[in-house]
Amino acid sequence: MRQPFSAEEAPYDVVRLRGNFLTALGASGITQRELAIASDVSVDAIRRSLVSNMADPQLSTIVKVAAALGMSAAQLVEGIDA
């Protein structure tokens, strides 16, 4: 099992992980702006949008992020709400 980061390796690992994450986002077609929008929308707002048949333009970003993660928007909401 991986031990917690030591003080010496933490900065390197954080930069490396961030780089890997941004590379994965780029490969999935998600922009950093879209991810920021998706993470800034409340769970209640997502639920309201799902009920209103995706009338909220931000929901399309949520759906895109969820699809990139291999999830439906509803599964993403359940995961956030858990």
CNS distance restraints for C-alpha pairs under 8 A (distance, minus, plus):
assign (resid   5 and name CA) (resid   9 and name CA) 6.18 0.50 0.50
assign (resid   5 and name CA) (resid  10 and name CA) 5.22 0.50 0.50
assign (resid   6 and name CA) (resid  10 and name CA) 5.92 0.50 0.50
assign (resid   7 and name CA) (resid  11 and name CA) 7.75 0.50 0.50
assign (resid   9 and name CA) (resid  13 and name CA) 6.08 0.50 0.50
assign (resid  10 and name CA) (resid  14 and name CA) 6.01 0.50 0.50
assign (resid  11 and name CA) (resid  15 and name CA) 6.27 0.50 0.50
assign (resid  12 and name CA) (resid  16 and name CA) 6.11 0.50 0.50
assign (resid  13 and name CA) (resid  17 and name CA) 5.91 0.50 0.50
assign (resid  14 and name CA) (resid  18 and name CA) 6.02 0.50 0.50
assign (resid  15 and name CA) (resid  19 and name CA) 6.13 0.50 0.50
assign (resid  16 and name CA) (resid  20 and name CA) 6.20 0.50 0.50
assign (resid  17 and name CA) (resid  21 and name CA) 6.06 0.50 0.50
assign (resid  18 and name CA) (resid  22 and name CA) 6.13 0.50 0.50
assign (resid  19 and name CA) (resid  23 and name CA) 6.09 0.50 0.50
assign (resid  20 and name CA) (resid  24 and name CA) 6.18 0.50 0.50
assign (resid  21 and name CA) (resid  25 and name CA) 6.20 0.50 0.50
assign (resid  22 and name CA) (resid  26 and name CA) 6.17 0.50 0.50
assign (resid  22 and name CA) (resid  32 and name CA) 7.80 0.50 0.50
assign (resid  23 and name CA) (resid  27 and name CA) 6.23 0.50 0.50
assign (resid  24 and name CA) (resid  28 and name CA) 6.23 0.50 0.50
assign (resid  25 and name CA) (resid  29 and name CA) 6.26 0.50 0.50
assign (resid  25 and name CA) (resid  30 and name CA) 5.14 0.50 0.50
assign (resid  25 and name CA) (resid  31 and name CA) 6.61 0.50 0.50
assign (resid  25 and name CA) (resid  32 and name CA) 7.61 0.50 0.50
assign (resid  26 and name CA) (resid  30 and name CA) 5.86 0.50 0.50
assign (resid  26 and name CA) (resid  31 and name CA) 6.58 0.50 0.50
assign (resid  28 and name CA) (resid  68 and name CA) 5.75 0.50 0.50
assign (resid  29 and name CA) (resid  68 and name CA) 7.99 0.50 0.50
assign (resid  30 and name CA) (resid  34 and name CA) 6.30 0.50 0.50
assign (resid  30 and name CA) (resid  35 and name CA) 6.84 0.50 0.50
assign (resid  30 and name CA) (resid  64 and name CA) 7.44 0.50 0.50
assign (resid  30 and name CA) (resid  65 and name CA) 6.72 0.50 0.50
assign (resid  30 and name CA) (resid  68 and name CA) 7.68 0.50 0.50
assign (resid  31 and name CA) (resid  35 and name CA) 6.36 0.50 0.50
assign (resid  32 and name CA) (resid  36 and name CA) 6.16 0.50 0.50
assign (resid  33 and name CA) (resid  37 and name CA) 6.23 0.50 0.50
assign (resid  34 and name CA) (resid  38 and name CA) 6.08 0.50 0.50
assign (resid  34 and name CA) (resid  61 and name CA) 6.05 0.50 0.50
assign (resid  34 and name CA) (resid  65 and name CA) 7.86 0.50 0.50
assign (resid  35 and name CA) (resid  39 and name CA) 6.06 0.50 0.50
assign (resid  35 and name CA) (resid  61 and name CA) 7.74 0.50 0.50
assign (resid  35 and name CA) (resid  65 and name CA) 6.95 0.50 0.50
assign (resid  36 and name CA) (resid  40 and name CA) 6.05 0.50 0.50
assign (resid  37 and name CA) (resid  41 and name CA) 6.49 0.50 0.50
assign (resid  37 and name CA) (resid  58 and name CA) 7.12 0.50 0.50
assign (resid  37 and name CA) (resid  61 and name CA) 7.26 0.50 0.50
assign (resid  38 and name CA) (resid  58 and name CA) 7.24 0.50 0.50
assign (resid  38 and name CA) (resid  59 and name CA) 7.87 0.50 0.50
assign (resid  38 and name CA) (resid  61 and name CA) 6.06 0.50 0.50
assign (resid  38 and name CA) (resid  62 and name CA) 5.14 0.50 0.50
assign (resid  38 and name CA) (resid  65 and name CA) 7.25 0.50 0.50
assign (resid  41 and name CA) (resid  45 and name CA) 6.40 0.50 0.50
assign (resid  41 and name CA) (resid  46 and name CA) 6.89 0.50 0.50
assign (resid  41 and name CA) (resid  58 and name CA) 7.78 0.50 0.50
assign (resid  42 and name CA) (resid  46 and name CA) 6.40 0.50 0.50
assign (resid  43 and name CA) (resid  47 and name CA) 6.22 0.50 0.50
assign (resid  43 and name CA) (resid  77 and name CA) 6.22 0.50 0.50
assign (resid  43 and name CA) (resid  80 and name CA) 7.21 0.50 0.50
assign (resid  43 and name CA) (resid  81 and name CA) 6.97 0.50 0.50
assign (resid  44 and name CA) (resid  48 and name CA) 6.16 0.50 0.50
assign (resid  45 and name CA) (resid  49 and name CA) 6.14 0.50 0.50
assign (resid  46 and name CA) (resid  50 and name CA) 6.14 0.50 0.50
assign (resid  46 and name CA) (resid  59 and name CA) 6.61 0.50 0.50
assign (resid  46 and name CA) (resid  62 and name CA) 7.97 0.50 0.50
assign (resid  46 and name CA) (resid  77 and name CA) 7.16 0.50 0.50
assign (resid  47 and name CA) (resid  51 and name CA) 6.21 0.50 0.50
assign (resid  47 and name CA) (resid  77 and name CA) 7.52 0.50 0.50
assign (resid  48 and name CA) (resid  52 and name CA) 6.14 0.50 0.50
assign (resid  49 and name CA) (resid  53 and name CA) 6.30 0.50 0.50
assign (resid  49 and name CA) (resid  54 and name CA) 5.00 0.50 0.50
assign (resid  49 and name CA) (resid  55 and name CA) 6.00 0.50 0.50
assign (resid  49 and name CA) (resid  56 and name CA) 5.56 0.50 0.50
assign (resid  49 and name CA) (resid  59 and name CA) 6.50 0.50 0.50
assign (resid  50 and name CA) (resid  54 and name CA) 5.40 0.50 0.50
assign (resid  50 and name CA) (resid  59 and name CA) 7.83 0.50 0.50
assign (resid  50 and name CA) (resid  74 and name CA) 7.85 0.50 0.50
assign (resid  54 and name CA) (resid  59 and name CA) 6.08 0.50 0.50
assign (resid  54 and name CA) (resid  60 and name CA) 7.23 0.50 0.50
assign (resid  55 and name CA) (resid  59 and name CA) 7.71 0.50 0.50
assign (resid  56 and name CA) (resid  60 and name CA) 7.62 0.50 0.50
assign (resid  57 and name CA) (resid  61 and name CA) 7.54 0.50 0.50
assign (resid  58 and name CA) (resid  62 and name CA) 6.62 0.50 0.50
assign (resid  59 and name CA) (resid  63 and name CA) 6.07 0.50 0.50
assign (resid  60 and name CA) (resid  64 and name CA) 6.11 0.50 0.50
assign (resid  61 and name CA) (resid  65 and name CA) 6.15 0.50 0.50
assign (resid  62 and name CA) (resid  66 and name CA) 6.03 0.50 0.50
assign (resid  62 and name CA) (resid  73 and name CA) 6.51 0.50 0.50
assign (resid  63 and name CA) (resid  67 and name CA) 5.99 0.50 0.50
assign (resid  63 and name CA) (resid  72 and name CA) 6.83 0.50 0.50
assign (resid  63 and name CA) (resid  73 and name CA) 5.19 0.50 0.50
assign (resid  64 and name CA) (resid  68 and name CA) 6.23 0.50 0.50
assign (resid  65 and name CA) (resid  69 and name CA) 6.39 0.50 0.50
assign (resid  66 and name CA) (resid  70 and name CA) 6.24 0.50 0.50
assign (resid  66 and name CA) (resid  71 and name CA) 4.90 0.50 0.50
assign (resid  66 and name CA) (resid  72 and name CA) 5.65 0.50 0.50
assign (resid  66 and name CA) (resid  73 and name CA) 5.61 0.50 0.50
assign (resid  66 and name CA) (resid  76 and name CA) 6.08 0.50 0.50
assign (resid  67 and name CA) (resid  71 and name CA) 5.28 0.50 0.50
assign (resid  67 and name CA) (resid  72 and name CA) 6.23 0.50 0.50
assign (resid  67 and name CA) (resid  73 and name CA) 7.74 0.50 0.50
assign (resid  71 and name CA) (resid  75 and name CA) 5.87 0.50 0.50
assign (resid  71 and name CA) (resid  76 and name CA) 6.36 0.50 0.50
assign (resid  72 and name CA) (resid  76 and name CA) 6.28 0.50 0.50
assign (resid  73 and name CA) (resid  77 and name CA) 6.23 0.50 0.50
assign (resid  74 and name CA) (resid  78 and name CA) 6.21 0.50 0.50
assign (resid  75 and name CA) (resid  79 and name CA) 6.08 0.50 0.50
assign (resid  76 and name CA) (resid  80 and name CA) 6.16 0.50 0.50
assign (resid  77 and name CA) (resid  81 and name CA) 5.99 0.50 0.50
assign (resid  78 and name CA) (resid  82 and name CA) 6.01 0.50 0.50
